[in-house]
Amino acid sequence: MNIQNKKAYFDYEVIESFEAGLELTGAEVKSIRSGGANFAGARVLLQEDGAYLIGLNIQKYKFSSLPDYDPARTRKLLLHKKEVVAIQTKMRSAGLTLVPLKLYNKGSLVKVQIALVRGKKKFEKRELIKKRVSNLALARRLKNQ
């Protein structure tokens, strides 16, 4: 299981990434393993008592018996206090943002990769699209020869 936040790679330049655990229920873990997670609108919020993942949409597990399940609830990220302090200082000093990049299994655990990122400007995104199109056209020409 590997669920990526593709939009984050397009909109942001990744500076440094971290691995964190997630505080989940059993039904949420089963739903994630079956591919029922969506990163649309997800972000990471740092507070005094830790880091939280906001807006990660995890579908309700179809065999779960929880009647009042909220798919977009706020979930606590499991990070060491030193890591949280280091991330906060880097965010303040360089004006960076913290976003989730991907969800994956590490053994029986579900982990999330979060990253300190800097937003790309519009012209940088356009250049990236032009480069992809030209590389695709070149690959097609080479394939047809």
Backbone as ProteinMPNN parsed JSONL, in Angstrom:
{"seq_chain_A": "MNIQNKKAYFDYEVIESFEAGLELTGAEVKSIRSGGANFAGARVLLQEDGAYLIGLNIQKYKFSSLPDYDPARTRKLLLHKKEVVAIQTKMRSAGLTLVPLKLYNKGSLVKVQIALVRGKKKFEKRELIKKRVSNLALARRLKNQ", "coords_chain_A": {"N_chain_A": [[0.842, -1.174, 0.0], [0.666, 2.1, -0.969], [0.063, 5.333, -0.958], [0.064, 8.318, -2.655], [0.537, 11.892, -2.513], [0.144, 13.498, -5.106], [-0.315, 16.064, -6.045], [1.021, 17.701, -4.258], [3.707, 17.331, -4.923], [3.763, 18.643, -7.348], [2.946, 21.281, -6.774], [4.72, 22.183, -4.826], [8.141, 22.624, -3.744], [10.156, 20.225, -2.451], [11.9, 20.358, 0.527], [12.877, 19.097, 2.919], [12.208, 15.889, 4.292], [10.191, 13.928, 6.581], [9.449, 11.056, 8.621], [6.483, 9.897, 10.067], [4.325, 8.453, 12.53], [0.82, 7.535, 12.658], [-2.094, 8.224, 14.553], [-4.541, 6.052, 14.638], [-7.74, 4.356, 14.239], [-8.682, 0.865, 14.338], [-10.419, 0.205, 12.216], [-9.912, 2.298, 10.464], [-7.282, 1.772, 9.709], [-7.622, -0.604, 8.273], [-9.215, 0.351, 6.197], [-7.436, 2.147, 4.943], [-5.476, 0.344, 4.067], [-6.913, -0.949, 2.12], [-6.955, 0.956, 0.205], [-8.479, 3.256, 0.656], [-7.994, 6.063, 1.119], [-7.602, 9.628, 0.826], [-5.799, 12.442, -0.218], [-6.685, 15.005, -0.811], [-6.752, 18.326, -0.05], [-5.426, 17.974, 2.367], [-3.4, 18.816, 5.191], [-0.702, 19.705, 7.449], [-0.671, 20.578, 10.83], [1.052, 22.298, 13.297], [1.122, 22.298, 16.792], [1.284, 23.229, 20.301], [1.261, 20.818, 21.762], [1.964, 18.878, 19.901], [1.952, 17.477, 16.526], [-0.562, 17.617, 13.993], [-2.62, 15.981, 11.603], [-4.649, 17.286, 9.247], [-7.639, 17.111, 7.433], [-7.216, 14.785, 5.94], [-8.837, 12.414, 4.154], [-10.354, 9.533, 5.017], [-12.038, 6.816, 3.961], [-15.026, 5.241, 5.235], [-14.687, 2.057, 6.627], [-16.056, -0.761, 5.124], [-16.975, -2.965, 6.604], [-17.104, -2.07, 9.148], [-18.526, -1.202, 12.333], [-18.967, 1.299, 13.36], [-21.127, 3.862, 14.132], [-21.162, 6.722, 13.971], [-19.033, 7.819, 12.281], [-16.44, 10.007, 11.322], [-15.019, 10.872, 8.382], [-13.077, 12.81, 7.801], [-11.718, 13.545, 10.098], [-9.534, 15.12, 12.547], [-6.271, 13.936, 12.914], [-3.764, 12.757, 15.098], [-0.266, 13.142, 14.702], [2.463, 10.998, 15.227], [5.246, 11.933, 16.556], [8.566, 12.524, 17.817], [9.287, 14.78, 20.51], [11.573, 16.357, 20.12], [11.799, 16.281, 17.351], [9.496, 17.69, 16.581], [10.063, 20.235, 17.625], [12.376, 20.861, 16.134], [11.301, 20.944, 13.54], [9.503, 23.081, 13.833], [11.278, 25.247, 14.292], [12.672, 25.338, 11.858], [10.575, 25.911, 10.127], [9.807, 28.481, 10.967], [12.174, 29.991, 10.584], [12.813, 29.821, 7.826], [10.458, 30.244, 6.474], [8.79, 28.088, 5.641], [6.444, 25.479, 4.677], [4.468, 22.782, 5.976], [3.593, 19.719, 4.68], [1.694, 16.7, 3.957], [3.086, 13.933, 2.213], [3.003, 11.161, 1.451], [1.292, 8.065, 2.232], [2.083, 4.984, 3.72], [2.85, 1.481, 4.295], [4.798, 0.168, 6.929], [5.996, -2.559, 7.777], [3.679, -3.788, 9.984], [2.621, -1.369, 10.537], [1.11, 1.844, 9.84], [2.452, 4.508, 8.165], [3.165, 8.01, 7.673], [4.596, 10.187, 5.34], [5.882, 13.281, 5.835], [6.668, 16.623, 4.787], [8.868, 19.445, 4.739], [8.232, 22.189, 2.823], [8.557, 24.479, 0.045], [6.6, 26.785, -1.631], [5.976, 26.64, -5.149], [6.416, 29.006, -7.769], [4.2, 30.393, -10.274], [5.379, 30.505, -12.842], [7.387, 28.607, -12.594], [5.958, 26.239, -12.432], [4.798, 26.222, -14.983], [7.101, 25.966, -16.581], [7.91, 23.402, -15.826], [5.801, 21.855, -16.851], [6.134, 22.356, -19.614], [8.639, 21.182, -19.992], [8.057, 18.48, -19.459], [6.262, 17.918, -21.565], [7.92, 18.296, -23.822], [9.861, 16.304, -23.367], [8.255, 14.03, -23.535], [7.416, 14.17, -26.214], [9.895, 13.854, -27.482], [10.58, 11.267, -26.638], [8.577, 9.819, -27.924], [9.265, 10.272, -30.616], [11.767, 8.994, -30.73], [10.989, 6.393, -30.197], [9.455, 5.742, -32.434], [11.305, 5.606, -34.472]], "CA_chain_A": [[0.0, 0.0, 0.0], [1.446, 3.332, -1.088], [-0.834, 6.375, -1.464], [0.867, 9.532, -2.786], [-0.079, 13.202, -2.694], [0.803, 13.943, -6.336], [-0.459, 17.514, -6.182], [2.054, 18.342, -3.441], [4.963, 17.316, -5.673], [3.655, 19.627, -8.427], [2.772, 22.635, -6.237], [5.751, 22.553, -3.865], [9.511, 22.12, -3.839], [10.414, 19.521, -1.196], [13.177, 20.729, 1.137], [13.285, 18.023, 3.827], [11.055, 15.055, 4.629], [10.216, 13.225, 7.857], [8.513, 9.949, 8.739], [5.713, 9.98, 11.309], [3.238, 7.511, 12.701], [-0.515, 8.125, 12.727], [-2.983, 7.688, 15.57], [-5.705, 5.605, 13.874], [-8.532, 3.241, 14.756], [-8.481, -0.359, 13.559], [-11.191, 0.273, 10.974], [-9.223, 3.229, 9.571], [-6.114, 1.07, 9.169], [-8.111, -1.533, 7.251], [-9.669, 1.155, 5.067], [-6.238, 2.646, 4.254], [-4.844, -0.789, 3.379], [-7.699, -1.267, 0.925], [-6.85, 2.085, -0.724], [-9.56, 4.2, 0.902], [-7.544, 7.351, 1.658], [-7.494, 10.683, -0.181], [-5.034, 13.572, 0.306], [-7.202, 16.295, -1.289], [-6.944, 19.317, 1.005], [-4.771, 17.596, 3.62], [-2.277, 19.648, 5.609], [-0.192, 19.391, 8.782], [-0.722, 21.716, 11.741], [1.881, 22.13, 14.493], [0.637, 22.974, 17.983], [2.158, 23.064, 21.465], [1.311, 19.431, 22.214], [2.332, 17.949, 18.839], [1.569, 17.755, 15.144], [-1.85, 17.028, 13.636], [-2.933, 15.871, 10.184], [-6.003, 17.804, 9.072], [-8.214, 17.019, 6.101], [-6.995, 13.5, 5.277], [-10.137, 11.759, 4.062], [-10.286, 8.07, 5.044], [-13.399, 6.295, 3.806], [-15.475, 4.314, 6.271], [-14.472, 0.654, 6.296], [-17.41, -1.278, 4.865], [-17.38, -3.942, 7.607], [-17.026, -1.422, 10.448], [-19.822, -0.977, 12.973], [-19.003, 2.628, 13.976], [-22.267, 4.574, 13.541], [-20.938, 8.156, 13.753], [-17.652, 7.947, 11.829], [-16.109, 11.227, 10.579], [-13.888, 10.51, 7.522], [-12.07, 13.876, 7.711], [-11.376, 13.997, 11.447], [-8.142, 15.486, 12.791], [-5.521, 12.799, 13.442], [-2.479, 13.144, 15.698], [0.948, 12.541, 14.159], [3.323, 10.503, 16.292], [6.614, 12.416, 16.376], [9.265, 12.851, 19.051], [9.237, 16.211, 20.846], [12.726, 17.002, 19.48], [11.478, 16.441, 15.929], [8.507, 18.766, 16.468], [10.768, 21.501, 17.868], [13.252, 21.106, 14.983], [10.445, 21.333, 12.412], [8.994, 24.429, 14.104], [12.33, 26.25, 14.091], [12.941, 25.439, 10.417], [9.433, 26.582, 9.499], [9.852, 29.91, 11.304], [13.362, 30.669, 10.051], [12.869, 29.842, 6.362], [9.133, 30.475, 5.896], [8.391, 26.869, 4.943], [5.147, 24.889, 4.992], [4.54, 21.349, 6.25], [2.513, 19.017, 3.987], [1.86, 15.25, 3.857], [3.448, 13.492, 0.868], [2.472, 9.837, 1.144], [0.944, 7.083, 3.262], [2.616, 3.684, 3.341], [3.016, 0.494, 5.359], [6.14, -0.208, 7.353], [5.628, -3.729, 8.556], [2.239, -3.767, 10.25], [2.251, -0.003, 10.902], [0.843, 2.821, 8.781], [3.288, 5.694, 8.352], [2.941, 9.113, 6.745], [5.79, 10.986, 5.082], [5.573, 14.708, 5.787], [7.837, 17.333, 4.274], [8.976, 20.9, 4.735], [8.204, 22.548, 1.404], [8.452, 25.878, -0.361], [5.671, 26.868, -2.75], [6.521, 27.004, -6.456], [5.77, 30.12, -8.459], [3.435, 29.973, -11.44], [6.255, 30.294, -13.987], [8.109, 27.353, -12.371], [5.037, 25.159, -12.785], [4.68, 26.22, -16.444], [8.348, 25.403, -17.112], [7.876, 21.966, -15.581], [4.863, 21.27, -17.816], [6.781, 22.418, -20.928], [9.712, 20.186, -20.014], [7.425, 17.16, -19.562], [5.713, 17.766, -22.915], [9.025, 18.125, -24.77], [10.447, 14.977, -23.128], [7.312, 13.046, -24.05], [7.498, 14.222, -27.678], [11.186, 13.278, -27.851], [10.483, 9.822, -26.423], [7.735, 9.272, -29.0], [10.05, 10.275, -31.862], [12.786, 7.95, -30.64], [10.315, 5.098, -30.237], [8.96, 5.501, -33.788], [12.401, 5.45, -35.44]], "C_chain_A": [[0.889, 1.239, 0.0], [0.555, 4.384, -1.739], [-0.065, 7.687, -1.466], [0.008, 10.767, -2.966], [0.607, 13.848, -3.902], [0.745, 15.451, -6.509], [0.615, 18.259, -5.386], [3.386, 18.391, -4.181], [4.946, 18.346, -6.798], [3.649, 21.054, -7.882], [3.928, 23.11, -5.361], [7.106, 21.962, -4.234], [9.846, 21.515, -2.477], [11.821, 19.86, -0.702], [13.709, 19.587, 2.008], [12.056, 17.212, 4.213], [11.303, 14.289, 5.929], [9.203, 12.087, 7.802], [7.81, 10.059, 10.088], [4.672, 8.87, 11.336], [1.92, 8.261, 12.768], [-1.308, 7.447, 13.828], [-4.302, 7.347, 14.884], [-6.488, 4.552, 14.646], [-8.277, 2.024, 13.871], [-9.206, -0.332, 12.228], [-10.534, 1.218, 9.971], [-8.002, 2.574, 8.931], [-6.55, 0.127, 8.051], [-8.584, -0.792, 6.014], [-8.484, 1.688, 4.264], [-5.572, 1.523, 3.474], [-5.611, -1.2, 2.135], [-7.741, -0.094, -0.054], [-7.89, 3.159, -0.513], [-9.14, 5.514, 1.52], [-7.346, 8.343, 0.522], [-6.83, 11.905, 0.449], [-5.603, 14.932, -0.066], [-7.48, 17.229, -0.111], [-6.273, 18.995, 2.322], [-3.591, 18.519, 3.91], [-1.88, 19.249, 7.033], [-0.177, 20.666, 9.609], [0.133, 21.395, 12.966], [1.289, 22.947, 15.628], [1.589, 22.688, 19.131], [2.336, 21.592, 21.846], [1.639, 18.433, 21.116], [1.873, 18.401, 17.471], [0.277, 17.001, 14.826], [-2.029, 17.048, 12.125], [-4.402, 16.224, 10.011], [-6.437, 17.585, 7.629], [-7.904, 15.751, 5.335], [-8.309, 12.735, 5.313], [-9.936, 10.25, 3.981], [-11.718, 7.549, 5.014], [-13.736, 5.34, 4.944], [-15.266, 2.886, 5.775], [-15.828, -0.029, 6.206], [-17.885, -2.304, 5.89], [-17.337, -3.368, 9.023], [-18.422, -1.175, 11.012], [-19.889, 0.376, 13.68], [-20.128, 3.449, 13.349], [-21.974, 6.034, 13.187], [-19.481, 8.421, 13.359], [-17.478, 9.222, 11.012], [-14.883, 10.94, 9.711], [-12.781, 11.558, 7.475], [-11.656, 14.39, 9.086], [-9.886, 14.324, 11.548], [-7.438, 14.313, 13.462], [-4.156, 13.259, 13.949], [-1.341, 12.402, 15.001], [1.859, 12.157, 15.319], [4.773, 10.851, 15.959], [7.246, 12.636, 17.745], [9.23, 14.359, 19.259], [10.391, 16.971, 20.182], [12.461, 17.241, 17.995], [10.5, 17.591, 15.722], [9.181, 20.122, 16.644], [11.667, 21.848, 16.68], [12.445, 21.571, 13.771], [9.928, 22.752, 12.609], [10.05, 25.495, 13.86], [12.652, 26.424, 12.616], [11.809, 26.164, 9.697], [9.485, 28.085, 9.745], [11.007, 30.623, 10.608], [13.327, 30.812, 8.534], [11.515, 30.089, 5.703], [8.629, 29.288, 5.098], [7.027, 26.39, 5.43], [5.341, 23.393, 5.208], [3.341, 20.666, 5.608], [2.762, 17.507, 4.018], [2.149, 14.853, 2.41], [2.895, 12.119, 0.522], [2.175, 9.034, 2.396], [1.489, 5.743, 2.807], [2.694, 2.773, 4.559], [4.495, 0.324, 5.66], [5.944, -1.362, 8.322], [4.12, -3.719, 8.741], [1.73, -2.362, 10.568], [1.964, 0.848, 9.672], [1.636, 4.074, 9.112], [2.888, 6.754, 7.338], [4.264, 9.855, 6.587], [5.343, 12.43, 4.958], [6.833, 15.44, 5.356], [7.72, 18.827, 4.506], [9.118, 21.307, 3.28], [8.163, 24.06, 1.234], [7.564, 25.896, -1.6], [6.362, 27.28, -4.038], [5.739, 28.176, -7.019], [5.089, 29.588, -9.712], [4.344, 29.671, -12.633], [7.072, 29.01, -13.838], [7.24, 26.155, -12.744], [4.893, 25.053, -14.296], [5.924, 25.616, -17.095], [8.375, 23.892, -16.953], [6.956, 21.266, -16.578], [5.483, 21.256, -19.207], [7.867, 21.358, -21.051], [9.142, 18.779, -20.166], [6.909, 16.902, -20.969], [6.831, 17.532, -23.922], [9.702, 16.767, -24.598], [9.555, 13.871, -23.667], [7.363, 12.995, -25.569], [8.799, 13.593, -28.166], [11.157, 11.758, -27.705], [9.641, 9.162, -27.505], [8.501, 9.196, -30.312], [11.093, 9.166, -31.854], [12.169, 6.558, -30.733], [9.89, 4.749, -31.659], [10.07, 5.304, -34.805], [12.906, 4.048, -35.505]], "O_chain_A": [[1.753, 1.4, 0.862], [0.318, 4.332, -2.946], [0.408, 8.133, -0.421], [-1.1, 10.703, -3.498], [1.533, 14.644, -3.746], [1.667, 16.048, -7.066], [1.064, 19.328, -5.797], [4.116, 19.377, -4.082], [5.996, 18.871, -7.167], [4.277, 21.94, -8.461], [4.102, 24.314, -5.17], [7.203, 20.952, -4.93], [9.823, 22.214, -1.463], [12.804, 19.673, -1.418], [14.854, 19.162, 1.851], [10.984, 17.774, 4.438], [12.442, 14.036, 6.322], [8.231, 12.137, 7.047], [8.446, 10.285, 11.117], [4.203, 8.411, 10.294], [1.901, 9.483, 12.919], [-1.207, 6.234, 14.017], [-5.094, 8.239, 14.579], [-5.976, 3.937, 15.581], [-7.718, 2.148, 12.781], [-8.671, -0.793, 11.219], [-10.586, 0.976, 8.765], [-7.719, 2.793, 7.754], [-5.912, 0.072, 7.0], [-8.374, -1.26, 4.895], [-8.522, 1.683, 3.033], [-5.149, 1.727, 2.336], [-5.027, -1.741, 1.195], [-8.479, -0.139, -1.038], [-8.163, 3.921, -1.441], [-9.856, 6.043, 2.37], [-6.977, 7.97, -0.592], [-7.241, 12.357, 1.518], [-5.034, 15.945, 0.34], [-8.342, 16.949, 0.722], [-6.523, 19.679, 3.314], [-2.88, 18.946, 3.001], [-2.62, 18.551, 7.727], [0.276, 21.711, 9.142], [-0.038, 20.351, 13.595], [0.988, 24.13, 15.466], [2.586, 21.987, 18.957], [3.434, 21.171, 22.21], [1.598, 17.229, 21.371], [1.462, 19.545, 17.277], [0.05, 15.897, 15.32], [-1.642, 18.003, 11.452], [-5.285, 15.558, 10.552], [-5.671, 17.852, 6.704], [-8.293, 15.639, 4.172], [-8.832, 12.442, 6.388], [-9.407, 9.745, 2.991], [-12.506, 7.807, 5.924], [-12.856, 4.716, 5.536], [-15.622, 2.551, 4.645], [-16.657, 0.108, 7.106], [-19.091, -2.5, 6.036], [-17.516, -4.104, 9.994], [-19.377, -0.966, 10.265], [-20.77, 0.589, 14.513], [-20.09, 3.711, 12.147], [-22.494, 6.533, 12.19], [-18.782, 9.171, 14.04], [-18.272, 9.496, 10.111], [-13.791, 10.776, 10.256], [-11.645, 11.224, 7.14], [-11.282, 15.555, 9.221], [-9.082, 13.864, 10.738], [-7.93, 13.761, 14.446], [-3.48, 14.057, 13.3], [-1.43, 11.202, 14.742], [2.002, 12.913, 16.279], [5.434, 10.157, 15.187], [6.545, 12.902, 18.721], [9.153, 15.124, 18.298], [10.208, 18.102, 19.732], [12.848, 18.272, 17.445], [10.657, 18.38, 14.79], [8.9, 21.056, 15.894], [11.716, 23.005, 16.262], [12.86, 22.486, 13.06], [9.914, 23.544, 11.666], [9.752, 26.539, 13.281], [12.883, 27.546, 12.166], [12.05, 26.937, 8.77], [9.234, 28.873, 8.833], [10.839, 31.732, 10.1], [13.773, 31.831, 8.006], [11.439, 30.139, 4.476], [8.099, 29.456, 4.0], [6.526, 26.841, 6.46], [6.283, 22.805, 4.675], [2.198, 20.981, 5.939], [3.912, 17.074, 4.096], [1.528, 15.377, 1.485], [2.374, 11.922, -0.576], [2.726, 9.284, 3.468], [1.372, 5.396, 1.632], [2.616, 3.228, 5.701], [5.333, 0.335, 4.759], [5.753, -1.166, 9.522], [3.37, -3.65, 7.767], [0.543, -2.179, 10.839], [2.508, 0.603, 8.595], [1.508, 4.634, 10.201], [2.343, 6.443, 6.279], [4.963, 10.119, 7.565], [4.533, 12.771, 4.096], [7.942, 14.936, 5.538], [6.63, 19.399, 4.476], [10.012, 20.831, 2.58], [7.79, 24.805, 2.139], [7.763, 25.101, -2.518], [7.225, 28.158, -4.035], [4.542, 28.315, -6.769], [5.366, 28.474, -10.157], [4.117, 28.7, -13.355], [7.419, 28.384, -14.84], [7.73, 25.175, -13.305], [4.868, 23.951, -14.845], [5.816, 24.846, -18.049], [8.817, 23.18, -17.855], [7.295, 20.2, -17.092], [5.376, 20.255, -19.915], [7.999, 20.712, -22.091], [9.684, 17.971, -20.919], [7.088, 15.811, -21.513], [6.71, 16.664, -24.786], [10.078, 16.14, -25.589], [10.051, 12.879, -24.2], [7.354, 11.913, -26.157], [8.799, 12.872, -29.164], [11.664, 11.044, -28.57], [9.96, 8.061, -27.954], [8.414, 8.205, -31.037], [11.28, 8.477, -32.857], [12.777, 5.647, -31.293], [9.955, 3.584, -32.052], [9.791, 4.865, -35.921], [13.825, 3.758, -36.271]]}, "name": "protein", "num_of_chains": 1, "seq": "MNIQNKKAYFDYEVIESFEAGLELTGAEVKSIRSGGANFAGARVLLQEDGAYLIGLNIQKYKFSSLPDYDPARTRKLLLHKKEVVAIQTKMRSAGLTLVPLKLYNKGSLVKVQIALVRGKKKFEKRELIKKRVSNLALARRLKNQ"}
